[in-house]
Amino acid sequence: MAVLSVMAIEGDADALAAKMRDTIAPVAARKASQFGGISTTVVRTDNGIKVFNLWETEEGRHRMASFRGYEVLYRRTVGEGNEEIVRRFSEEVWTRHNLDAIDELVAPDCIGWSPTDGEIRGPDGFRQLAERYLTAFPDTSWRIDRIVADGEWVSSYWTATGTQSGELMGIAPTGKQVTVQGMSLDRIVNGKFVESHTVFDALGLLQQIGAIPAGAATTA
C-alpha cells in the first residue's frame, strides 16, 4: 500500500525550497531508499510551500517522517504507461509475431538503430527488420529481464531465443538454437515509438550459428 505524506510550511517559498535542496534533500537521497521513499514534490502555496512525499508503505513513512500520511488509491506515471507500450511491442512483435502491431506502435517519423542494420526509419523499416529475423528464427521468443522508465524514455534489458530455420544475412539454415541478450533505449511519445536504439551480442549470435568460430578475434 503506497502512502502519500503531506506537510505544509509557512514562509518565503523560494527560501524554504532552497533550504530543502541544500539541507534536507542530501540526507533524503541517502536514507529515503532505506525506508521505501519513492518521490518528493514541493509546490508553492499562498503562504509558503507544501511538501508531498510518496512512500512504498506506511511503515516506511512512519519511520522517516512524522507528519500525516494518506493511503494512495491510484497512481500512474507517464513512464509506467510507456513501459507498458514497450512490453506490448516485445510481446506482440517478437513473441507472437504480430507485425500489424508495428503500424500501431511505431510513429511514421520514428528513427531507430541496430548494430546489424544501422539506421531504421518508420514502420516499414521496423517491419523489414522484424521479417528478416522472424524468417530466420520463426520460433523467436523475447523476454524482458529488466526495464526502467523515466518519462518518455524506457530502457530494457532483454533475452531472445530461437532456432535458425531460415536464411540469415546469406547464411543458410543451420537448425541451431541461439540465445541472444541485448539492451534497448526507446523514446515513446503519444503512445508510439519515435526513437529506438538497440545493442545486442551480434558476434555471439553469429558464433552460435557457426558463421564465425567461437572465440575468434575481431578486427577493429
MDTraj code that builds the backbone (N, CA, C; nanometers):
import mdtraj as md
import numpy as np

residues = "MET ALA VAL LEU SER VAL MET ALA ILE GLU GLY ASP ALA ASP ALA LEU ALA ALA LYS MET ARG ASP THR ILE ALA PRO VAL ALA ALA ARG LYS ALA SER GLN PHE GLY GLY ILE SER THR THR VAL VAL ARG THR ASP ASN GLY ILE LYS VAL PHE ASN LEU TRP GLU THR GLU GLU GLY ARG HIS ARG MET ALA SER PHE ARG GLY TYR GLU VAL LEU TYR ARG ARG THR VAL GLY GLU GLY ASN GLU GLU ILE VAL ARG ARG PHE SER GLU GLU VAL TRP THR ARG HIS ASN LEU ASP ALA ILE ASP GLU LEU VAL ALA PRO ASP CYS ILE GLY TRP SER PRO THR ASP GLY GLU ILE ARG GLY PRO ASP GLY PHE ARG GLN LEU ALA GLU ARG TYR LEU THR ALA PHE PRO ASP THR SER TRP ARG ILE ASP ARG ILE VAL ALA ASP GLY GLU TRP VAL SER SER TYR TRP THR ALA THR GLY THR GLN SER GLY GLU LEU MET GLY ILE ALA PRO THR GLY LYS GLN VAL THR VAL GLN GLY MET SER LEU ASP ARG ILE VAL ASN GLY LYS PHE VAL GLU SER HIS THR VAL PHE ASP ALA LEU GLY LEU LEU GLN GLN ILE GLY ALA ILE PRO ALA GLY ALA ALA THR THR ALA".split()
xyz = np.array([
    [0.0835, -0.1196, 0.0000],
    [0.0000, 0.0000, 0.0000],
    [0.0869, 0.1245, 0.0000],
    [0.0833, 0.2015, -0.1074],
    [0.1592, 0.3260, -0.1126],
    [0.0930, 0.4311, -0.0245],
    [0.1761, 0.5188, 0.0306],
    [0.1276, 0.6227, 0.1213],
    [0.1845, 0.7574, 0.0791],
    [0.0995, 0.8593, 0.0788],
    [0.1425, 0.9950, 0.0471],
    [0.1395, 1.0786, 0.1738],
    [0.2533, 1.1362, 0.2109],
    [0.2580, 1.2258, 0.3262],
    [0.2602, 1.3697, 0.2780],
    [0.1929, 1.4569, 0.3524],
    [0.1783, 1.5970, 0.3136],
    [0.2192, 1.6856, 0.4309],
    [0.3046, 1.7832, 0.4021],
    [0.3491, 1.8756, 0.5058],
    [0.3452, 2.0178, 0.4509],
    [0.2784, 2.1074, 0.5211],
    [0.2720, 2.2480, 0.4825],
    [0.3674, 2.3286, 0.5693],
    [0.4458, 2.4174, 0.5069],
    [0.5411, 2.5011, 0.5793],
    [0.5177, 2.6456, 0.5369],
    [0.4982, 2.7326, 0.6343],
    [0.4745, 2.8736, 0.6049],
    [0.6059, 2.9498, 0.5974],
    [0.6100, 3.0532, 0.5123],
    [0.7291, 3.1357, 0.4988],
    [0.7522, 3.1721, 0.3535],
    [0.8705, 3.2255, 0.3254],
    [0.9060, 3.2607, 0.1888],
    [0.9307, 3.1330, 0.1087],
    [0.8519, 3.1115, 0.0047],
    [0.8561, 2.9851, -0.0682],
    [0.9932, 2.9582, -0.1291],
    [1.0539, 3.0590, -0.1908],
    [1.1829, 3.0379, -0.2558],
    [1.2918, 3.0046, -0.1542],
    [1.2890, 3.0748, -0.0402],
    [1.3892, 3.0495, 0.0632],
    [1.3709, 2.9106, 0.1240],
    [1.2455, 2.8709, 0.1461],
    [1.2188, 2.7386, 0.2020],
    [1.2615, 2.6277, 0.1060],
    [1.2312, 2.6464, -0.0225],
    [1.2688, 2.5460, -0.1211],
    [1.4211, 2.5339, -0.1315],
    [1.4901, 2.6471, -0.1279],
    [1.6359, 2.6455, -0.1343],
    [1.6949, 2.5749, -0.0124],
    [1.6373, 2.5998, 0.1037],
    [1.6858, 2.5355, 0.2257],
    [1.6663, 2.3838, 0.2188],
    [1.5524, 2.3430, 0.1630],
    [1.5277, 2.1992, 0.1489],
    [1.6304, 2.1350, 0.0559],
    [1.6599, 2.2019, -0.0552],
    [1.7572, 2.1475, -0.1507],
    [1.8960, 2.1361, -0.0885],
    [1.9308, 2.2353, -0.0050],
    [2.0664, 2.2396, 0.0495],
    [2.0850, 2.1509, 0.1720],
    [1.9791, 2.1331, 0.2524],
    [1.9952, 2.0619, 0.3797],
    [1.9221, 1.9278, 0.3860],
    [1.7960, 1.9271, 0.3494],
    [1.7154, 1.8056, 0.3644],
    [1.7350, 1.7088, 0.2482],
    [1.7405, 1.7608, 0.1265],
    [1.7495, 1.6739, 0.0087],
    [1.8707, 1.5810, 0.0116],
    [1.9905, 1.6292, 0.0477],
    [2.1059, 1.5377, 0.0511],
    [2.0872, 1.4222, 0.1498],
    [2.0260, 1.4515, 0.2653],
    [2.0016, 1.3461, 0.3645],
    [1.8974, 1.2485, 0.3120],
    [1.7904, 1.3035, 0.2524],
    [1.6844, 1.2183, 0.1995],
    [1.7368, 1.1276, 0.0890],
    [1.8280, 1.1797, 0.0069],
    [1.8831, 1.0994, -0.1024],
    [1.9561, 0.9769, -0.0495],
    [2.0186, 0.9915, 0.0676],
    [2.0927, 0.8792, 0.1263],
    [2.0020, 0.7817, 0.1997],
    [1.8969, 0.8321, 0.2625],
    [1.8201, 0.7487, 0.3541],
    [1.6826, 0.7064, 0.3034],
    [1.6248, 0.7822, 0.2123],
    [1.4864, 0.7537, 0.1721],
    [1.4694, 0.6129, 0.1174],
    [1.5667, 0.5648, 0.0386],
    [1.5530, 0.4316, -0.0200],
    [1.5484, 0.3225, 0.0865],
    [1.6104, 0.3485, 0.2019],
    [1.6086, 0.2507, 0.3106],
    [1.4682, 0.2328, 0.3674],
    [1.3861, 0.3368, 0.3528],
    [1.2523, 0.3351, 0.4113],
    [1.1420, 0.3329, 0.3057],
    [1.1795, 0.3027, 0.1812],
    [1.0780, 0.2911, 0.0772],
    [1.0321, 0.4226, 0.0197],
    [1.1172, 0.5246, 0.0252],
    [1.0808, 0.6520, -0.0349],
    [1.0771, 0.6424, -0.1866],
    [0.9741, 0.6984, -0.2504],
    [0.9594, 0.6913, -0.3956],
    [0.9891, 0.8254, -0.4613],
    [0.9267, 0.9316, -0.4103],
    [0.9469, 1.0618, -0.4725],
    [0.9105, 1.1732, -0.3756],
    [0.9622, 1.2945, -0.4054],
    [0.9306, 1.4141, -0.3285],
    [0.8926, 1.5252, -0.4261],
    [0.7825, 1.5932, -0.3966],
    [0.7374, 1.7063, -0.4773],
    [0.7113, 1.8240, -0.3857],
    [0.7684, 1.9393, -0.4201],
    [0.7489, 2.0616, -0.3414],
    [0.6749, 2.1620, -0.4286],
    [0.5624, 2.2145, -0.3771],
    [0.4834, 2.3107, -0.4542],
    [0.4705, 2.4412, -0.3765],
    [0.4526, 2.5505, -0.4502],
    [0.4333, 2.6819, -0.3904],
    [0.2866, 2.6995, -0.3500],
    [0.2644, 2.7540, -0.2304],
    [0.1292, 2.7857, -0.1846],
    [0.1190, 2.9358, -0.1588],
    [0.0005, 2.9795, -0.1173],
    [-0.0197, 3.1227, -0.0943],
    [0.0664, 3.1764, 0.0189],
    [0.0997, 3.0907, 0.1153],
    [0.1749, 3.1386, 0.2313],
    [0.3008, 3.0558, 0.2601],
    [0.3527, 2.9866, 0.1568],
    [0.4739, 2.9082, 0.1792],
    [0.4882, 2.7968, 0.0784],
    [0.5134, 2.6741, 0.1299],
    [0.5264, 2.5575, 0.0421],
    [0.4500, 2.4407, 0.1010],
    [0.4247, 2.3413, 0.0158],
    [0.3666, 2.2167, 0.0623],
    [0.4517, 2.1044, 0.0043],
    [0.4879, 2.0090, 0.0898],
    [0.5767, 1.9001, 0.0513],
    [0.4975, 1.7699, 0.0455],
    [0.5035, 1.7027, -0.0702],
    [0.4362, 1.5741, -0.0890],
    [0.5432, 1.4663, -0.1050],
    [0.5443, 1.3701, -0.0146],
    [0.6370, 1.2573, -0.0223],
    [0.5586, 1.1291, -0.0459],
    [0.6029, 1.0501, -0.1437],
    [0.5370, 0.9237, -0.1744],
    [0.6226, 0.8097, -0.1216],
    [0.5588, 0.7170, -0.0486],
    [0.6278, 0.6062, 0.0165],
    [0.5680, 0.4738, -0.0272],
    [0.6495, 0.3692, -0.0255],
    [0.6008, 0.2368, -0.0627],
    [0.5054, 0.1808, 0.0426],
    [0.5317, 0.2090, 0.1721],
    [0.4488, 0.1551, 0.2799],
    [0.4304, 0.2590, 0.3893],
    [0.3287, 0.2391, 0.4707],
    [0.3042, 0.3256, 0.5852],
    [0.4160, 0.3101, 0.6887],
    [0.4679, 0.1892, 0.7041],
    [0.5753, 0.1665, 0.7998],
    [0.6979, 0.2505, 0.7654],
    [0.7348, 0.2523, 0.6365],
    [0.8491, 0.3323, 0.5951],
    [0.8261, 0.4802, 0.6174],
    [0.7057, 0.5284, 0.5845],
    [0.6754, 0.6696, 0.6058],
    [0.6839, 0.7053, 0.7524],
    [0.6315, 0.6180, 0.8372],
    [0.6293, 0.6460, 0.9803],
    [0.7705, 0.6545, 1.0372],
    [0.8606, 0.5726, 0.9872],
    [0.9983, 0.5726, 1.0374],
    [1.0764, 0.6943, 0.9894],
    [1.0406, 0.7464, 0.8728],
    [1.1172, 0.8562, 0.8133],
    [1.0549, 0.9927, 0.8383],
    [0.9226, 0.9990, 0.8485],
    [0.8551, 1.1287, 0.8606],
    [0.7400, 1.1175, 0.9603],
    [0.7231, 1.2197, 1.0412],
    [0.6214, 1.2162, 1.1453],
    [0.4899, 1.2800, 1.1021],
    [0.4890, 1.3548, 0.9891],
    [0.3644, 1.4199, 0.9504],
    [0.2681, 1.3215, 0.8857],
    [0.1443, 1.3639, 0.8709],
    [0.0347, 1.2753, 0.8350],
    [0.0528, 1.2100, 0.6978],
    [0.0097, 1.0829, 0.6902],
    [0.0146, 1.0109, 0.5638],
    [-0.1237, 0.9726, 0.5161],
    [-0.1402, 0.9638, 0.3831],
    [-0.2682, 0.9282, 0.3231],
    [-0.2491, 0.8065, 0.2325],
    [-0.3406, 0.7120, 0.2421],
    [-0.3333, 0.5947, 0.1551],
    [-0.3560, 0.6358, 0.0099],
    [-0.2694, 0.5882, -0.0783],
    [-0.2824, 0.6174, -0.2210],
    [-0.3718, 0.5115, -0.2847],
    [-0.4830, 0.5543, -0.3432],
    [-0.5771, 0.4617, -0.4046],
    [-0.5443, 0.4360, -0.5505],
    [-0.4825, 0.5312, -0.6181],
    [-0.4481, 0.5129, -0.7593],
    [-0.3301, 0.6023, -0.7926],
    [-0.2339, 0.5462, -0.8667],
    [-0.1174, 0.6239, -0.9098],
    [-0.0698, 0.5681, -1.0423],
    [-0.0450, 0.6550, -1.1382],
    [0.0063, 0.6125, -1.2675],
    [0.0960, 0.7221, -1.3227],
    [0.2162, 0.6866, -1.3617],
    [0.3093, 0.7833, -1.4172],
    [0.3174, 0.7669, -1.5688],
    [0.3680, 0.8692, -1.6356],
    [0.3898, 0.8620, -1.7797],
    [0.4849, 0.7467, -1.8116],
    [0.5896, 0.7325, -1.7295],
    [0.6861, 0.6261, -1.7521],
    [0.6233, 0.4879, -1.7455],
    [0.5303, 0.4676, -1.6523],
    [0.4652, 0.3367, -1.6406],
    [0.3834, 0.3055, -1.7649],
    [0.3147, 0.4080, -1.8185],
    [0.2390, 0.3875, -1.9403],
    [0.3286, 0.3540, -2.0581],
    [0.4424, 0.4222, -2.0678],
    [0.5361, 0.3963, -2.1773],
    [0.6035, 0.2600, -2.1626],
    [0.6261, 0.2184, -2.0380],
    [0.6816, 0.0846, -2.0142],
    [0.5865, -0.0220, -2.0673],
    [0.4572, -0.0017, -2.0477],
    [0.3588, -0.0972, -2.0977],
    [0.3631, -0.1063, -2.2500],
    [0.3873, 0.0064, -2.3173],
    [0.3943, 0.0059, -2.4634],
    [0.5153, -0.0741, -2.5109],
    [0.6300, -0.0565, -2.4442],
    [0.7494, -0.1334, -2.4805],
    [0.7262, -0.2819, -2.4569],
    [0.6653, -0.3163, -2.3456],
    [0.6356, -0.4576, -2.3178],
    [0.5391, -0.5140, -2.4225],
    [0.4401, -0.4344, -2.4610],
    [0.3438, -0.4819, -2.5601],
    [0.4106, -0.5049, -2.6954],
    [0.4986, -0.4127, -2.7363],
    [0.5690, -0.4289, -2.8638],
    [0.6515, -0.5573, -2.8622],
    [0.7244, -0.5801, -2.7541],
    [0.8073, -0.7000, -2.7437],
    [0.7233, -0.8259, -2.7519],
    [0.6110, -0.8263, -2.6818],
    [0.5248, -0.9442, -2.6802],
    [0.4582, -0.9656, -2.8160],
    [0.3986, -0.8599, -2.8718],
    [0.3233, -0.8749, -2.9963],
    [0.4140, -0.9074, -3.1147],
    [0.5226, -0.8317, -3.1290],
    [0.6068, -0.8456, -3.2477],
    [0.7026, -0.9635, -3.2366],
    [0.7757, -0.9722, -3.1254],
    [0.8856, -1.0683, -3.1178],
    [0.8467, -1.2037, -3.0603],
    [0.7357, -1.2122, -2.9887],
    [0.6932, -1.3420, -2.9362],
    [0.5699, -1.3956, -3.0090],
    [0.4702, -1.3092, -3.0328],
    [0.3505, -1.3528, -3.1058],
    [0.3660, -1.3366, -3.2571],
    [0.4669, -1.2606, -3.2986],
    [0.4960, -1.2390, -3.4409],
    [0.3809, -1.1689, -3.5127],
    [0.3161, -1.0776, -3.4412],
    [0.2070, -0.9977, -3.4960],
    [0.2655, -0.8673, -3.5501],
    [0.2989, -0.8652, -3.6788],
    [0.3653, -0.7483, -3.7352],
    [0.2708, -0.6304, -3.7563],
    [0.1400, -0.6548, -3.7507],
    [0.0458, -0.5437, -3.7612],
    [0.0617, -0.4458, -3.6450],
    [0.1148, -0.4954, -3.5325],
    [0.1349, -0.4084, -3.4162],
    [0.2385, -0.3003, -3.4449],
    [0.3273, -0.3245, -3.5418],
    [0.4287, -0.2249, -3.5758],
    [0.3636, -0.0974, -3.6270],
    [0.2645, -0.1108, -3.7150],
    [0.1960, 0.0069, -3.7689],
    [0.1232, 0.0842, -3.6597],
    [0.0778, 0.0128, -3.5580],
    [0.0048, 0.0770, -3.4485],
    [0.0974, 0.1465, -3.3499],
    [0.2156, 0.0905, -3.3277],
    [0.3004, 0.1369, -3.2184],
    [0.4230, 0.2171, -3.2621],
    [0.4548, 0.2194, -3.3910],
    [0.5725, 0.2919, -3.4401],
    [0.5273, 0.4159, -3.5176],
    [0.5769, 0.5329, -3.4777],
    [0.5399, 0.6579, -3.5433],
    [0.5979, 0.6635, -3.6844],
    [0.5300, 0.7331, -3.7763],
    [0.5798, 0.7426, -3.9149],
    [0.7202, 0.7996, -3.9251],
    [0.7559, 0.8909, -3.8344],
    [0.8883, 0.9540, -3.8397],
    [0.9865, 0.8935, -3.7404],
    [0.9567, 0.7741, -3.6893],
    [1.0452, 0.7085, -3.5924],
    [1.1799, 0.6759, -3.6563],
    [1.2848, 0.6974, -3.5802],
    [1.4199, 0.6622, -3.6234],
    [1.4791, 0.5639, -3.5228],
    [1.5282, 0.4514, -3.5730],
    [1.5902, 0.3519, -3.4866],
    [1.7297, 0.3177, -3.5341],
    [1.7989, 0.2365, -3.4551],
    [1.9349, 0.1948, -3.4902],
    [1.9610, 0.0576, -3.4302],
    [2.0275, -0.0287, -3.5067],
    [2.0715, -0.1581, -3.4554],
    [2.2095, -0.1870, -3.5104],
    [2.2881, -0.2715, -3.4429],
    [2.4263, -0.2972, -3.4871],
    [2.4350, -0.3715, -3.6193],
    [2.3300, -0.4419, -3.6606],
    [2.3349, -0.5172, -3.7852],
    [2.2695, -0.4442, -3.9021],
    [2.1777, -0.3534, -3.8727],
    [2.1038, -0.2851, -3.9797],
    [2.1313, -0.1360, -3.9869],
    [2.2028, -0.0827, -3.8905],
    [2.2268, 0.0611, -3.8904],
    [2.0984, 0.1372, -3.8652],
    [2.0757, 0.2444, -3.9414],
    [1.9578, 0.3281, -3.9195],
    [1.8317, 0.2630, -3.9753],
    [1.7247, 0.2722, -3.8988],
    [1.5954, 0.2159, -3.9367],
    [1.4932, 0.3289, -3.9311],
    [1.4105, 0.3431, -4.0340],
    [1.3166, 0.4552, -4.0395],
    [1.1728, 0.4068, -4.0552],
    [1.0872, 0.4563, -3.9687],
    [0.9439, 0.4357, -3.9801],
    [0.8971, 0.2928, -3.9666],
    [0.7645, 0.2723, -3.9705],
    [0.7090, 0.1374, -3.9570],
    [0.7615, 0.0399, -4.0616],
    [0.7807, 0.0861, -4.1860],
    [0.8293, -0.0048, -4.2905],
    [0.9676, -0.0584, -4.2580],
    [1.0546, 0.0289, -4.2074],
    [1.1893, -0.0156, -4.1712],
    [1.1879, -0.1167, -4.0584],
    [1.1042, -0.0938, -3.9573],
    [1.0959, -0.1878, -3.8459],
    [1.0318, -0.3194, -3.8902],
    [0.9370, -0.3115, -3.9822],
    [0.8742, -0.4336, -4.0332],
    [0.9769, -0.5177, -4.1093],
    [1.0585, -0.4537, -4.1932],
    [1.1607, -0.5271, -4.2683],
    [1.2600, -0.5941, -4.1743],
    [1.2976, -0.5224, -4.0675],
    [1.3888, -0.5797, -3.9682],
    [1.3273, -0.7024, -3.9024],
    [1.2013, -0.6875, -3.8584],
    [1.1338, -0.7988, -3.7908],
    [1.1165, -0.9167, -3.8848],
    [1.0772, -0.8913, -4.0089],
    [1.0579, -1.0001, -4.1049],
    [1.1874, -1.0765, -4.1291],
    [1.2997, -1.0051, -4.1351],
    [1.4277, -1.0695, -4.1604],
    [1.4609, -1.1688, -4.0490],
    [1.4457, -1.1262, -3.9248],
    [1.4831, -1.2139, -3.8137],
    [1.3782, -1.3217, -3.7878],
    [1.2506, -1.2891, -3.8075],
    [1.1478, -1.3899, -3.7838],
    [1.1460, -1.4952, -3.8933],
    [1.1924, -1.4604, -4.0133],
    [1.2076, -1.5601, -4.1194],
    [1.3236, -1.6543, -4.0867],
    [1.4319, -1.5968, -4.0345],
    [1.5479, -1.6787, -3.9987],
    [1.5222, -1.7604, -3.8723],
    [1.4480, -1.7028, -3.7781],
    [1.4195, -1.7689, -3.6500],
    [1.2674, -1.7679, -3.6272],
    [1.1929, -1.8535, -3.6944],
    [1.0466, -1.8488, -3.6880],
    [0.9872, -1.8828, -3.5519],
    [1.0660, -1.9403, -3.4632],
    [1.0153, -1.9707, -3.3282],
    [1.0681, -1.8708, -3.2258],
    [1.1047, -1.7505, -3.2720],
    [1.1613, -1.6494, -3.1826],
    [1.0702, -1.6217, -3.0634],
    [1.1323, -1.6119, -2.9455],
    [1.0633, -1.5721, -2.8229],
    [1.1479, -1.4659, -2.7547],
    [1.0830, -1.3670, -2.6970],
    [1.1513, -1.2495, -2.6419],
    [1.1078, -1.2294, -2.4986],
    [1.2042, -1.2133, -2.4088],
    [1.1734, -1.1924, -2.2670],
    [1.2430, -1.0665, -2.2178],
    [1.1695, -0.9761, -2.1555],
    [1.2300, -0.8586, -2.0932],
    [1.2724, -0.8959, -1.9522],
    [1.4023, -0.8871, -1.9251],
    [1.4551, -0.9248, -1.7939],
    [1.4539, -0.8080, -1.6950],
    [1.4850, -0.6893, -1.7443],
    [1.4839, -0.5687, -1.6612],
    [1.4307, -0.4541, -1.7454],
    [1.3552, -0.3645, -1.6825],
    [1.3037, -0.2492, -1.7554],
    [1.2931, -0.1302, -1.6601],
    [1.3343, -0.0141, -1.7081],
    [1.3309, 0.1096, -1.6286],
    [1.2733, 0.2197, -1.7169],
    [1.1785, 0.2938, -1.6646],
    [1.1161, 0.4012, -1.7407],
    [1.1320, 0.5338, -1.6672],
    [1.1615, 0.6378, -1.7450],
    [1.1717, 0.7734, -1.6905],
    [1.1071, 0.8679, -1.7914],
    [0.9813, 0.9012, -1.7696],
    [0.9103, 0.9878, -1.8618],
    [0.8960, 0.9230, -1.9984],
    [0.9445, 0.9916, -2.1016],
    [0.9328, 0.9407, -2.2384],
    [1.0293, 0.8262, -2.2674],
    [1.1337, 0.8118, -2.1868],
    [1.2397, 0.7156, -2.2178],
    [1.2210, 0.5856, -2.1403],
    [1.2414, 0.4747, -2.2111],
    [1.2312, 0.3417, -2.1497],
    [1.3539, 0.2609, -2.1883],
    [1.4213, 0.2061, -2.0885],
    [1.5391, 0.1221, -2.1117],
    [1.5070, -0.0209, -2.0701],
    [1.5382, -0.1163, -2.1564],
    [1.5089, -0.2562, -2.1245],
    [1.6281, -0.3447, -2.1576],
    [1.6465, -0.4453, -2.0726],
    [1.7478, -0.5490, -2.0930],
    [1.6729, -0.6770, -2.1227],
    [1.7010, -0.7408, -2.2361],
    [1.6168, -0.8499, -2.2818],
    [1.6974, -0.9718, -2.3267],
    [1.6260, -1.0830, -2.3372],
    [1.6833, -1.2078, -2.3874],
    [1.5924, -1.2624, -2.4964],
    [1.6518, -1.2948, -2.6126],
    [1.5766, -1.3541, -2.7232],
    [1.6307, -1.4934, -2.7526],
    [1.5408, -1.5850, -2.7832],
    [1.5808, -1.7210, -2.8167],
    [1.5127, -1.7631, -2.9467],
    [1.5729, -1.8566, -3.0179],
    [1.5125, -1.9069, -3.1402],
    [1.6000, -2.0107, -3.2074],
    [1.5442, -2.0736, -3.3106],
    [1.6144, -2.1755, -3.3878],
    [1.6308, -2.1256, -3.5304],
    [1.7532, -2.1283, -3.5828],
    [1.7737, -2.0779, -3.7181],
    [1.7240, -2.1792, -3.8217],
    [1.5991, -2.1590, -3.8625],
    [1.5376, -2.2465, -3.9611],
    [1.5287, -2.1813, -4.0978],
    [1.5747, -2.0566, -4.1088],
    [1.5717, -1.9861, -4.2360],
    [1.7032, -1.9143, -4.2576],
    [1.7190, -1.8550, -4.3756],
    [1.8425, -1.7851, -4.4097],
    [1.8551, -1.6554, -4.3307],
    [1.9767, -1.6250, -4.2882],
    [2.0047, -1.5010, -4.2165],
    [2.1279, -1.4355, -4.2762],
    [2.1098, -1.3206, -4.3394],
    [2.2205, -1.2447, -4.3968],
    [2.3079, -1.3330, -4.4868],
    [2.2439, -1.4155, -4.5685],
    [2.3164, -1.5022, -4.6600],
    [2.3644, -1.6325, -4.6004],
    [2.3375, -1.6539, -4.4719],
    [2.3803, -1.7769, -4.4043],
    [2.2666, -1.8780, -4.4099],
    [2.2925, -1.9932, -4.4673],
    [2.1900, -2.0962, -4.4834],
    [2.1412, -2.1458, -4.3481],
    [2.0185, -2.1990, -4.3419],
    [1.9649, -2.2514, -4.2154],
    [2.0568, -2.3573, -4.1551],
    [2.0744, -2.3507, -4.0253],
    [2.1623, -2.4464, -3.9565],
    [2.0859, -2.5355, -3.8599],
    [1.9657, -2.4953, -3.8224],
    [1.8893, -2.5717, -3.7241],
    [1.9401, -2.5537, -3.5826],
    [2.0308, -2.4586, -3.5645],
    [2.0892, -2.4391, -3.4311],
    [2.0057, -2.3406, -3.3492],
    [1.9962, -2.3711, -3.2199],
    [1.9257, -2.2833, -3.1277],
    [2.0212, -2.1766, -3.0754],
    [1.9706, -2.0566, -3.0624],
    [2.0540, -1.9458, -3.0152],
    [1.9833, -1.8722, -2.9011],
    [2.0651, -1.8110, -2.8189],
    [2.0169, -1.7223, -2.7128],
    [2.0987, -1.5947, -2.7205],
    [2.0315, -1.4832, -2.7348],
    [2.0988, -1.3542, -2.7507],
    [2.0428, -1.2561, -2.6486],
    [2.1323, -1.1786, -2.5876],
    [2.0905, -1.0746, -2.4933],
    [2.1275, -0.9381, -2.5480],
    [2.0467, -0.8393, -2.5120],
    [2.0720, -0.7046, -2.5607],
    [2.0017, -0.6007, -2.4750],
    [2.0220, -0.4754, -2.5131],
    [1.9593, -0.3640, -2.4426],
    [1.8996, -0.2683, -2.5446],
    [1.7855, -0.2122, -2.5103],
    [1.7182, -0.1155, -2.5970],
    [1.6857, 0.0094, -2.5169],
    [1.7034, 0.1244, -2.5812],
    [1.6651, 0.2529, -2.5236],
    [1.5638, 0.3137, -2.6190],
    [1.4398, 0.3256, -2.5740],
    [1.3307, 0.3708, -2.6594],
    [1.2686, 0.4991, -2.6051],
    [1.2249, 0.5827, -2.6971],
    [1.1527, 0.7052, -2.6606],
    [1.0101, 0.6940, -2.7135],
    [0.9140, 0.7110, -2.6226],
    [0.7731, 0.6954, -2.6561],
    [0.7033, 0.8306, -2.6424],
    [0.6326, 0.8721, -2.7463],
    [0.5565, 0.9972, -2.7443],
    [0.4165, 0.9691, -2.7987],
    [0.3157, 1.0101, -2.7230],
    [0.1764, 0.9887, -2.7639],
    [0.1469, 0.8432, -2.7981],
    [0.2047, 0.7532, -2.7193],
    [0.1752, 0.6119, -2.7346],
    [0.2474, 0.5416, -2.8477],
    [0.3476, 0.6077, -2.9097],
    [0.4198, 0.5466, -3.0207],
    [0.5705, 0.5638, -3.0052],
    [0.6451, 0.4690, -3.0609],
    [0.7906, 0.4795, -3.0645],
    [0.8308, 0.5915, -3.1597],
    [0.9158, 0.6829, -3.1125],
    [0.9713, 0.7866, -3.2004],
    [1.1232, 0.7734, -3.2120],
    [1.1848, 0.7029, -3.1168],
    [1.3271, 0.6704, -3.1233],
    [1.3476, 0.5318, -3.0635],
    [1.4432, 0.4574, -3.1206],
    [1.4735, 0.3250, -3.0673],
    [1.6180, 0.2905, -3.0987],
    [1.6970, 0.2707, -2.9932],
    [1.8388, 0.2397, -3.0087],
    [1.8646, 0.1053, -2.9404],
    [1.9146, 0.0091, -3.0181],
    [1.9342, -0.1260, -2.9661],
    [2.0769, -0.1735, -2.9886],
    [2.1334, -0.2362, -2.8868],
    [2.2616, -0.3050, -2.8999],
    [2.2416, -0.4477, -2.8496],
    [2.3035, -0.5434, -2.9188],
    [2.2960, -0.6830, -2.8742],
    [2.4213, -0.7564, -2.9188],
    [2.4363, -0.8772, -2.8687],
    [2.5567, -0.9565, -2.8943],
    [2.5493, -1.0192, -3.0337],
    [2.5719, -0.9362, -3.1377],
    [2.5667, -0.9860, -3.2755],
    [2.6768, -1.0881, -3.3018],
    [2.7960, -1.0658, -3.2460],
    [2.9051, -1.1613, -3.2633],
    [2.8683, -1.2963, -3.2041],
    [2.8100, -1.2939, -3.0831],
    [2.7686, -1.4182, -3.0196],
    [2.6635, -1.4917, -3.1014],
    [2.5732, -1.4155, -3.1637],
    [2.4719, -1.4765, -3.2486],
    [2.5376, -1.5511, -3.3655],
    [2.6307, -1.4855, -3.4325],
    [2.6978, -1.5474, -3.5466],
    [2.7815, -1.6681, -3.5041],
    [2.8399, -1.6610, -3.3858],
    [2.9169, -1.7750, -3.3367],
    [2.8268, -1.8934, -3.3048],
    [2.7087, -1.8661, -3.2512],
    [2.6174, -1.9740, -3.2150],
    [2.5623, -2.0477, -3.3371],
    [2.5509, -1.9792, -3.4509],
    [2.5018, -2.0480, -3.5710],
    [2.6175, -2.0988, -3.6569],
    [2.7403, -2.0799, -3.6068],
    [2.8567, -2.1362, -3.6739],
    [2.9132, -2.0529, -3.7864],
    [2.8648, -1.9280, -3.8021],
    [2.9169, -1.8423, -3.9101],
    [3.0560, -1.7921, -3.8775],
    [3.0864, -1.7781, -3.7479],
    [3.2180, -1.7353, -3.7015],
    [3.2628, -1.8343, -3.5947],
    [3.3858, -1.8832, -3.5998],
    [3.4314, -1.9764, -3.4963],
    [3.4215, -1.9147, -3.3573],
    [3.3808, -1.9914, -3.2607],
    [3.3733, -1.9433, -3.1238],
    [3.5109, -1.8995, -3.0756],
    [3.5185, -1.7833, -3.0126],
    [3.6436, -1.7314, -2.9635],
    [3.7281, -1.6632, -3.0679],
    [3.6736, -1.6489, -3.1912],
    [3.7505, -1.5842, -3.2971],
    [3.7712, -1.4378, -3.2659],
    [3.8891, -1.3877, -3.2963],
    [3.9178, -1.2463, -3.2715],
    [3.8558, -1.1630, -3.3834],
    [3.8169, -1.0396, -3.3488],
    [3.7627, -0.9481, -3.4480],
    [3.8595, -0.8340, -3.4675],
    [3.8601, -0.7776, -3.5867],
    [3.9471, -0.6633, -3.6145],
    [3.8747, -0.5337, -3.5921],
    [3.9443, -0.4336, -3.5400],
    [3.8797, -0.3060, -3.5105],
    [3.8557, -0.2306, -3.6392],
])
top = md.Topology()
chain = top.add_chain()
for i, resn in enumerate(residues, 1):
    res = top.add_residue(resn, chain, resSeq=i)
    for name in ("N", "CA", "C"):
        top.add_atom(name, md.element.get_by_symbol(name[0]), res)
traj = md.Trajectory(xyz[None], top)
